[in-house]
Structures are given as structure tokens and as C-alpha cells.
Amino acid sequence: PQRVLRDYLSFYLSRPGAERVLAAYPHDFAIIPPAAQAYTLLRGQRGWKLIYQDSGAAIFARAGAANKLAPIDPSGAPVEPANAGFFP
């Protein structure tokens, strides 16, 4: 819907009201390019934590959401989160 597209652009471009978009949708993660203006916005938001970044993407998790990740090792076997040395 047009409203969702407008909200996304407001968030992505860090326009006035971008913080409202974070609160308006029930999501636990945000994936954005580090060059996006929203990256800086998320870095400054309480309740959001950067959990992964490379040159093409940054993944932010809402407080407590990282516990929902189910890490697997490269063989595909589940691992205990305390033993995971990589994302996820």
C-alpha cells in the first residue's frame, strides 16, 4: 500500500517521523545498507542493537530479539547460542 511505501521511504531517508515508523510496525529486525541514512538513525535509537555488518548490509535487532535467532553451523547442525562464533 502507498502508506507503507511512504513510511518506508521516511524511515530509509531518515525524514521527520522516521522514529515513528520503527514503533508503528511489529518487527524485530531491520536490514539496511550501511550507507543508508536510516543506518545512522538506528545507531542512535535506544532499544535497537547492531548485530551484524558487512560492506553491503547492516542488521539491527530490537532489544531481546537476538534471542530469537537459531544459529546453525556451516554443516547445517544446530548449535547452542553460547557456542556460535558467527552470525547466525
N, C-alpha and C positions, 0 to 999 in steps of 0.2 A: 504493500500500500504506500501511497505517497507520503503519509505521515511517518512511516518507518524510514523511508529514504531520506526525508528531511532530518529526522532525528540522527540517523547515521552520519550524514554529512556534517551536522552541527557538532557531533562528537569527534569525528575524524579530523575536522579542521579546527577543533577546539574553539568553536564560536561561543558567544554568550549562551548559557544554558546547557553547555556540554555536560556539566556535572549532573544535571537533572536526568540526562539520558542514562547514565550509569545506574541511577536509582530507579528508573522507570521500567526497566526490563529485568526479568528474573534470570540472570546469567551469573555463572561463577568464574568464567574465564573470558579474557579479551586477547585476541591475537591481532597485532598490528605491526607494520613496518617501523623500525626504529627511527626512520626519517619523518614519520607522520607527526603532525602537531599533537595528536592525541597521545603520543608516547610521553611527551613532557607533562601533559595533563595527568596521565595515570601515575607517573612517577611522584607527583605531588599529592595524590589522593590518599587520605587515611583509609585504611580498610582494604587496600589493594597492594599486592606484593609482586614484584618481578620475579618469576620463577625460571625463565629461560630466555636467552637472547643469542642470536647469531646475526650475521650481516643482513639477513632478509626478513627476520621476524622477531618479535618480542612477545612473550606470553606472560600475561598478568593473571593472577588468581585473586579472587575475593578472599578476605580473611577466612580461614577454615576450609576453603575449597580444595587446597592442595591435598588434604587428607582423603579426598575422593578419588585421587589418581590410583590406578592399579598398575604399578610398574611391572615390566617383564624384561627378562634378559634377552640378548640377541638370539638365543635358541628358541625363544617363544615361551619359555617356562616362567611361571610367576615367581617373583622374588619378594621377600619381606621388604617393606619400605625402608627400614633401617639399613638394609644391605645394598640398596640401589645406589650406584655411583654414577648414574646417568639419568637423563630425562626421557620419558618416564620409564 
